[in-house]
């Protein structure tokens, strides 16, 4: 246990802390929650899942267990009103870093969804490495063109995914993404369970890409688009996105959004070609190699 001069104490969370943590997330103002596929509470029992106490009251929480061997995302920072953010962060991060440092080659990543998180990341030595940008497209406009593979290659077939396709989706995702954007099999299975529209792209009988879209009310969100490296540049991502746009137009949705990295030129080109526009929303990504 780590004790700070201000009588703050940090310790690993236990199942008995569940309601105190939920109260922090629900009622306090300074709460950072990662754009995650699993509720924070499901990480209880993994470490680092740290709480800070003052006089027996939970006043802070930090959740950053590694989901893969090489990266740990900060999934929750929650601070009670009336406490100094830097002090609570110091006791939380000191204990969390001690746990994380036991895994060689691990990097820690965190989104900055609110300005108050930036001084905390910087105080711990995190550097700003990326920005996640958001694009939006109205579904009132028709899809201007269908995208097909070069005529010298087998045609692209886009079809609905089935449960028997999940293993192929996991292989495709692992091949298409690099750290810190790769998902563990457990997290990807959680994502698949929440999909509203899940399709595969096949070429010459082989799965070469997939997309996963969620929906809420009149809007849809393209949450995952992956094409295996050796098949990129053939119009496969465009074919998956175009089919998704047409699917939601038929269902009467109003708009669709997507996030990508600000420097992912290939991804941005696909979305812009299909009528997406940048919204101006930018979410910085901070990383620290331990």
C-alpha positions as CSV (number, residue, x, y, z in Angstrom):
1,X,0.0,0.0,0.0
2,X,1.2,3.5,-0.9
3,X,0.6,6.4,1.5
4,X,0.8,10.0,0.4
5,X,1.5,12.9,2.8
6,X,-2.1,14.2,2.5
7,X,-3.4,10.9,4.1
8,X,-4.4,9.6,0.7
9,X,-4.0,5.9,0.4
10,X,-4.0,3.8,-2.8
11,X,-4.8,0.1,-2.9
12,X,-6.0,-2.5,-5.3
13,X,-9.8,-2.5,-5.7
14,X,-11.9,-5.4,-4.4
15,X,-15.4,-6.5,-5.3
16,X,-16.6,-4.7,-2.2
17,X,-15.6,-1.3,-3.9
18,X,-18.0,-1.8,-6.8
19,X,-20.7,0.6,-5.5
20,X,-18.2,3.2,-4.5
21,X,-16.6,3.1,-8.0
22,X,-20.1,3.2,-9.6
23,X,-20.9,6.3,-7.5
24,X,-17.7,8.0,-8.6
25,X,-18.6,7.3,-12.3
26,X,-22.2,8.4,-12.0
27,X,-22.1,11.5,-9.8
28,X,-18.6,13.1,-10.0
29,X,-17.6,15.7,-12.6
30,X,-14.1,14.5,-13.4
31,X,-14.6,11.1,-15.0
32,X,-12.6,9.8,-17.9
33,X,-14.0,6.6,-19.5
34,X,-12.3,4.9,-22.4
35,X,-14.3,4.2,-25.5
36,X,-14.6,0.6,-24.5
37,X,-16.5,-2.5,-25.4
38,X,-16.8,-3.7,-21.8
39,X,-18.2,-1.9,-18.7
40,X,-15.5,-0.8,-16.3
41,X,-16.8,-3.0,-13.6
42,X,-16.0,-6.1,-15.6
43,X,-12.3,-5.3,-15.1
44,X,-12.6,-5.8,-11.4
45,X,-10.2,-8.6,-10.4
46,X,-7.6,-7.6,-12.9
47,X,-4.8,-5.3,-12.1
48,X,-4.0,-2.4,-12.1
49,X,-7.5,-1.6,-10.9
50,X,-6.7,0.9,-8.1
51,X,-8.7,3.0,-5.8
52,X,-7.6,6.0,-3.6
53,X,-9.1,6.5,-0.2
54,X,-9.1,9.4,2.3
55,X,-10.4,8.8,5.8
56,X,-12.0,5.6,4.6
57,X,-13.9,7.1,1.6
58,X,-13.0,6.2,-2.0
59,X,-12.1,9.5,-3.7
60,X,-10.4,8.2,-6.9
61,X,-10.1,5.3,-9.2
62,X,-7.7,4.3,-12.0
63,X,-8.2,1.3,-14.2
64,X,-5.5,0.3,-16.7
65,X,-5.1,-3.5,-16.9
66,X,-3.3,-4.7,-20.1
67,X,-5.7,-6.3,-22.6
68,X,-2.8,-7.5,-24.7
69,X,0.9,-8.2,-23.7
70,X,2.2,-5.0,-25.2
71,X,-0.4,-2.3,-24.4
72,X,-2.5,-1.2,-21.4
73,X,-5.2,1.4,-22.1
74,X,-6.3,3.8,-19.3
75,X,-9.9,2.7,-19.1
76,X,-11.0,4.9,-16.2
77,X,-9.9,7.9,-14.2
78,X,-12.5,9.0,-11.7
79,X,-11.9,11.8,-9.1
80,X,-14.3,12.9,-6.4
81,X,-15.2,16.6,-6.2
82,X,-13.2,18.5,-3.6
83,X,-9.9,16.6,-4.0
84,X,-6.8,17.8,-5.8
85,X,-6.5,16.0,-9.1
86,X,-2.7,15.9,-9.1
87,X,-2.5,14.5,-5.6
88,X,-5.0,11.7,-6.2
89,X,-3.5,10.9,-9.5
90,X,0.0,10.6,-8.0
91,X,-1.0,7.9,-5.5
92,X,-3.1,6.1,-8.1
93,X,-0.4,6.2,-10.8
94,X,2.5,5.3,-8.5
95,X,0.8,2.0,-7.5
96,X,-0.5,1.3,-11.1
97,X,2.9,1.9,-12.6
98,X,4.6,-0.4,-10.1
99,X,2.3,-3.2,-11.3
100,X,2.7,-2.4,-15.0
101,X,6.5,-2.2,-14.9
102,X,6.6,-5.9,-14.2
103,X,5.7,-6.6,-17.8
104,X,8.7,-5.9,-20.1
105,X,8.0,-4.0,-23.3
106,X,4.6,-2.7,-22.2
107,X,3.3,0.7,-23.3
108,X,0.4,2.6,-21.6
109,X,-2.0,4.6,-23.7
110,X,-4.8,7.0,-22.8
111,X,-7.3,9.1,-24.7
112,X,-7.8,12.7,-23.6
113,X,-11.5,13.3,-23.7
114,X,-11.4,16.3,-21.3
115,X,-8.8,19.0,-20.7
116,X,-8.3,18.0,-17.0
117,X,-6.6,14.7,-18.0
118,X,-3.8,16.4,-20.0
119,X,-1.8,17.6,-16.9
120,X,-2.1,14.2,-15.3
121,X,-0.7,12.4,-18.4
122,X,2.1,14.9,-18.8
123,X,3.0,14.7,-15.1
124,X,3.5,11.0,-15.5
125,X,5.7,11.4,-18.6
126,X,3.2,10.5,-21.3
127,X,3.7,12.0,-24.7
128,X,1.1,13.0,-27.2
129,X,1.4,10.6,-30.1
130,X,-1.8,10.6,-32.2
131,X,-5.2,12.3,-32.5
132,X,-8.4,10.4,-33.2
133,X,-10.7,12.4,-35.5
134,X,-14.4,12.0,-36.2
135,X,-16.1,12.0,-39.6
136,X,-19.8,12.2,-40.3
137,X,-22.0,11.5,-43.3
138,X,-25.6,12.2,-43.9
139,X,-27.5,9.2,-45.1
140,X,-29.9,11.4,-47.0
141,X,-27.4,11.5,-49.9
142,X,-27.1,8.5,-52.1
143,X,-23.9,6.5,-52.4
144,X,-22.4,7.9,-55.6
145,X,-20.7,4.7,-56.9
146,X,-20.1,1.1,-56.2
147,X,-16.5,0.1,-55.6
148,X,-15.1,-3.1,-57.1
149,X,-11.8,-4.7,-57.4
150,X,-9.6,-4.2,-60.4
151,X,-10.9,-6.3,-63.3
152,X,-7.7,-8.4,-63.3
153,X,-8.5,-9.6,-59.8
154,X,-11.4,-11.8,-58.5
155,X,-14.5,-9.7,-57.6
156,X,-15.1,-8.6,-54.1
157,X,-18.1,-10.3,-52.5
158,X,-19.6,-8.5,-49.4
159,X,-21.9,-10.6,-47.3
160,X,-23.4,-10.7,-43.8
161,X,-21.1,-12.4,-41.3
162,X,-22.3,-15.4,-39.3
163,X,-21.2,-16.9,-36.0
164,X,-19.1,-19.4,-37.9
165,X,-17.1,-16.5,-39.4
166,X,-15.9,-15.2,-36.0
167,X,-12.5,-17.0,-36.2
168,X,-11.8,-15.4,-39.6
169,X,-12.8,-12.0,-38.2
170,X,-10.3,-12.4,-35.3
171,X,-7.5,-13.3,-37.8
172,X,-8.4,-10.4,-40.0
173,X,-8.4,-7.9,-37.2
174,X,-5.1,-9.2,-35.7
175,X,-3.5,-8.9,-39.2
176,X,-4.9,-5.4,-40.0
177,X,-4.2,-3.5,-36.8
178,X,-1.0,-2.6,-34.9
179,X,-0.5,-1.6,-31.3
180,X,-2.2,0.2,-29.6
181,X,-5.3,-0.2,-31.9
182,X,-5.3,-4.0,-31.9
183,X,-8.0,-5.7,-29.8
184,X,-7.6,-8.9,-27.7
185,X,-9.8,-11.9,-28.7
186,X,-12.0,-11.3,-25.6
187,X,-12.6,-7.6,-26.4
188,X,-13.3,-8.3,-30.0
189,X,-15.8,-11.0,-29.1
190,X,-17.5,-8.4,-26.8
191,X,-17.6,-6.0,-29.8
192,X,-19.0,-8.7,-32.1
193,X,-21.8,-9.2,-29.6
194,X,-22.8,-5.5,-29.9
195,X,-22.7,-5.3,-33.7
196,X,-25.8,-4.0,-35.4
197,X,-24.4,-4.7,-38.9
198,X,-21.5,-7.0,-39.4
199,X,-20.2,-7.9,-42.9
200,X,-17.3,-9.7,-44.5
201,X,-15.5,-9.0,-47.7
202,X,-14.4,-12.2,-49.6
203,X,-12.1,-12.4,-52.6
204,X,-11.4,-15.7,-54.4
205,X,-13.1,-17.5,-51.5
206,X,-11.0,-15.9,-48.8
207,X,-12.0,-13.5,-46.1
208,X,-9.9,-10.3,-46.7
209,X,-11.8,-7.7,-44.7
210,X,-14.7,-7.0,-42.4
211,X,-16.7,-4.1,-40.9
212,X,-18.6,-3.7,-37.7
213,X,-21.2,-1.0,-37.2
214,X,-23.3,-0.2,-34.1
215,X,-26.6,1.8,-34.1
216,X,-28.4,4.0,-31.7
217,X,-31.7,5.7,-32.5
218,X,-31.4,7.4,-35.9
219,X,-27.6,7.2,-36.1
220,X,-25.1,4.5,-36.9
221,X,-21.4,4.3,-36.0
222,X,-18.8,2.4,-38.1
223,X,-16.8,1.1,-35.2
224,X,-14.3,-1.3,-36.9
225,X,-13.1,-1.6,-40.5
226,X,-10.2,-4.0,-41.2
227,X,-8.6,-5.2,-44.4
228,X,-5.6,-7.7,-44.4
229,X,-2.4,-5.9,-45.3
230,X,-1.8,-7.8,-48.6
231,X,-5.2,-7.0,-49.9
232,X,-5.2,-3.2,-49.1
233,X,-5.5,-0.8,-51.9
234,X,-7.9,-2.9,-53.9
235,X,-11.1,-1.2,-53.0
236,X,-12.1,-3.7,-50.3
237,X,-12.6,-1.2,-47.6
238,X,-14.6,1.1,-49.9
239,X,-16.8,-1.8,-50.9
240,X,-17.5,-2.7,-47.2
241,X,-18.3,1.0,-46.3
242,X,-20.5,1.5,-49.4
243,X,-22.6,-1.5,-48.6
244,X,-22.9,-0.3,-45.0
245,X,-24.1,3.1,-46.2
246,X,-26.7,1.5,-48.5
247,X,-27.8,-0.8,-45.7
248,X,-28.6,2.1,-43.3
249,X,-30.2,4.2,-46.0
250,X,-32.7,1.4,-46.6
251,X,-33.3,1.3,-42.9
252,X,-34.0,5.0,-42.7
253,X,-31.1,6.1,-40.5
254,X,-30.2,9.8,-40.5
255,X,-26.4,9.7,-40.3
256,X,-23.3,7.6,-39.8
257,X,-20.1,8.5,-38.0
258,X,-16.6,6.9,-37.9
259,X,-13.4,7.6,-36.0
260,X,-9.9,7.2,-37.3
261,X,-6.4,8.4,-36.7
262,X,-5.6,11.9,-38.0
263,X,-2.6,10.6,-39.9
264,X,-4.2,7.5,-41.4
265,X,-4.2,8.8,-45.0
266,X,-5.6,5.6,-46.6
267,X,-8.5,5.4,-44.1
268,X,-9.3,9.1,-44.5
269,X,-9.2,8.8,-48.3
270,X,-11.8,6.0,-48.2
271,X,-14.2,7.9,-46.0
272,X,-13.9,11.2,-47.9
273,X,-14.4,9.5,-51.2
274,X,-17.6,8.1,-49.9
275,X,-18.9,11.4,-48.7
276,X,-17.8,11.6,-45.0
277,X,-16.7,15.0,-43.7
278,X,-14.5,15.8,-40.7
279,X,-16.5,17.2,-37.8
280,X,-13.6,19.0,-36.2
281,X,-13.7,16.8,-33.1
282,X,-10.2,15.6,-32.1
283,X,-9.3,13.3,-29.3
284,X,-5.5,13.3,-28.4
285,X,-3.8,10.0,-27.6
286,X,-1.1,10.0,-25.0
287,X,1.4,7.1,-24.7
288,X,4.2,6.1,-22.3
289,X,6.6,3.3,-22.9
290,X,7.6,1.7,-19.6
